[in-house]
């Protein structure tokens, strides 16, 4: 865990938070006696923390962009593909705790699992140290989204943009 903390750039006061963030549901289910819950609740919180930090960052750094463009940038940054790449950069998959079946099916390389683990680790950092260490962690990765023009097929955003351009037609 010390190696991972170095990669994360954060030392945990409560190492159990990091262990919890790295515990896949398959491991938690197979090892109930250990009493370590899966990382699913942390992933839930991490998703919101990531959304807040990224939204605030894009809001302040792209003052010239309208809401729709900010939404696209955030969507690109927080999508499964981006988050799984960030997790791979840190080697998070090598530290995840899996049940036997998930090990055999290659869970440590599955994008959805890596993205969820990234969010869980972010939540663990947030709970352990607060918003500033969480921001510092996220800012290591957000520059990539700043540099690239996101090409995102976000159907919800596209629909909202169409409705905003044609408000009378949307009411009918």
Legacy VTK file of the C-alpha trace (Angstrom):
# vtk DataFile Version 3.0
C-alpha trace
ASCII
DATASET POLYDATA
POINTS 172 float
0.000 0.000 0.000
2.925 2.364 0.618
3.899 2.087 -3.067
0.387 2.970 -4.134
0.286 5.922 -1.756
3.438 7.243 -3.453
1.803 6.845 -6.869
-1.338 8.584 -5.603
0.686 11.398 -4.066
-1.241 11.029 -0.830
-0.472 9.327 2.509
-3.553 8.063 4.316
-4.125 8.769 7.996
-6.635 5.892 7.918
-5.207 3.157 5.643
-8.463 1.201 5.917
-10.105 3.800 3.691
-7.642 2.959 0.927
-8.137 -0.780 1.466
-11.888 -0.261 1.260
-11.481 1.746 -1.969
-9.569 -1.174 -3.479
-12.042 -3.878 -2.419
-14.175 -5.144 -5.296
-17.595 -6.557 -4.429
-16.459 -10.062 -5.473
-13.763 -10.013 -2.767
-16.073 -8.506 -0.144
-18.670 -11.224 -0.841
-16.157 -14.074 -0.678
-14.459 -12.738 2.460
-17.335 -11.533 4.610
-15.523 -12.632 7.766
-12.916 -9.884 7.221
-15.693 -7.302 7.468
-14.326 -5.102 4.682
-17.144 -3.658 2.601
-16.873 -3.319 -1.160
-15.814 -0.044 -2.717
-19.282 0.620 -4.170
-20.307 3.260 -1.595
-16.977 5.039 -1.981
-17.393 4.948 -5.759
-20.801 6.612 -5.337
-19.277 9.451 -3.314
-16.205 9.701 -5.556
-18.410 10.203 -8.600
-19.944 13.304 -7.003
-16.633 14.640 -5.687
-15.120 14.229 -9.157
-18.106 15.937 -10.762
-17.859 18.885 -8.377
-14.088 19.339 -8.690
-14.134 19.075 -12.473
-17.167 21.368 -12.850
-15.554 24.014 -10.641
-12.278 23.727 -12.551
-13.876 24.085 -15.986
-16.115 26.916 -14.748
-13.105 28.960 -13.591
-10.655 28.058 -16.366
-12.943 28.387 -19.379
-14.860 31.595 -18.685
-15.423 32.116 -22.402
-17.258 28.807 -22.914
-21.045 28.407 -22.648
-22.626 25.824 -20.372
-23.026 23.251 -23.141
-19.295 23.268 -23.942
-18.407 23.061 -20.239
-20.714 20.068 -19.922
-19.004 18.351 -22.843
-15.565 18.899 -21.328
-16.683 17.548 -17.979
-18.378 14.552 -19.607
-15.178 13.758 -21.492
-13.113 14.045 -18.324
-15.342 11.890 -16.117
-16.242 9.190 -18.682
-15.286 5.557 -18.098
-12.612 5.623 -20.798
-10.780 8.589 -19.251
-11.071 7.350 -15.672
-9.876 3.851 -16.565
-6.847 5.399 -18.305
-6.072 7.440 -15.183
-6.364 4.277 -13.064
-4.024 2.424 -15.440
-1.498 5.261 -15.185
-1.460 4.748 -11.415
-1.459 0.945 -11.638
-4.587 0.722 -9.480
-5.587 -2.600 -11.062
-2.538 -4.264 -9.499
-3.749 -3.329 -6.005
-7.426 -4.248 -6.317
-8.754 -7.072 -4.165
-10.915 -9.490 -6.162
-12.773 -12.702 -5.581
-11.498 -15.820 -7.363
-13.894 -15.571 -10.303
-13.084 -11.943 -11.024
-9.359 -12.718 -10.966
-9.876 -15.452 -13.566
-11.898 -13.185 -15.858
-9.334 -10.362 -15.838
-11.104 -7.863 -13.612
-7.959 -5.855 -12.969
-7.937 -4.741 -16.621
-11.675 -4.147 -17.092
-12.340 -0.441 -17.828
-15.546 -0.250 -15.787
-13.846 -1.719 -12.708
-10.823 0.563 -13.074
-13.002 3.658 -13.500
-15.048 2.730 -10.429
-11.860 2.119 -8.428
-10.486 5.517 -9.458
-13.638 7.179 -8.116
-13.488 5.103 -4.927
-9.856 6.092 -4.331
-10.784 9.752 -4.868
-13.567 9.420 -2.282
-11.146 7.776 0.160
-8.721 10.683 -0.252
-11.585 13.144 0.226
-12.830 11.428 3.394
-9.326 11.065 4.805
-7.976 14.530 4.041
-10.732 16.791 2.755
-11.369 18.629 -0.478
-7.893 20.121 -0.995
-6.030 16.778 -1.269
-8.881 15.491 -3.450
-8.474 18.494 -5.776
-4.704 18.036 -5.884
-5.227 14.401 -6.891
-7.746 15.250 -9.631
-5.710 18.164 -11.004
-2.937 15.719 -11.901
-5.261 14.350 -14.580
-7.492 17.243 -15.543
-4.863 18.976 -17.693
-5.345 16.300 -20.338
-8.996 17.290 -20.657
-7.978 20.964 -20.816
-5.656 20.298 -23.762
-7.968 18.126 -25.838
-11.125 19.227 -27.568
-13.571 16.623 -26.355
-15.561 14.733 -28.930
-18.311 13.292 -26.812
-21.550 11.719 -27.864
-23.538 12.712 -24.825
-27.151 12.233 -25.842
-28.562 13.912 -22.743
-26.513 17.071 -23.397
-27.373 17.027 -27.107
-31.086 16.806 -26.280
-30.786 19.642 -23.744
-29.037 21.820 -26.344
-31.775 21.161 -28.913
-34.502 21.974 -26.392
-32.712 25.182 -25.342
-32.459 26.319 -28.978
-36.129 25.526 -29.672
-38.048 26.115 -26.423
-41.453 26.670 -28.073
-41.283 23.412 -30.024
-40.300 21.456 -26.918
-43.485 22.500 -25.109
-45.833 21.260 -27.836
LINES 1 173
172 0 1 2 3 4 5 6 7 8 9 10 11 12 13 14 15 16 17 18 19 20 21 22 23 24 25 26 27 28 29 30 31 32 33 34 35 36 37 38 39 40 41 42 43 44 45 46 47 48 49 50 51 52 53 54 55 56 57 58 59 60 61 62 63 64 65 66 67 68 69 70 71 72 73 74 75 76 77 78 79 80 81 82 83 84 85 86 87 88 89 90 91 92 93 94 95 96 97 98 99 100 101 102 103 104 105 106 107 108 109 110 111 112 113 114 115 116 117 118 119 120 121 122 123 124 125 126 127 128 129 130 131 132 133 134 135 136 137 138 139 140 141 142 143 144 145 146 147 148 149 150 151 152 153 154 155 156 157 158 159 160 161 162 163 164 165 166 167 168 169 170 171
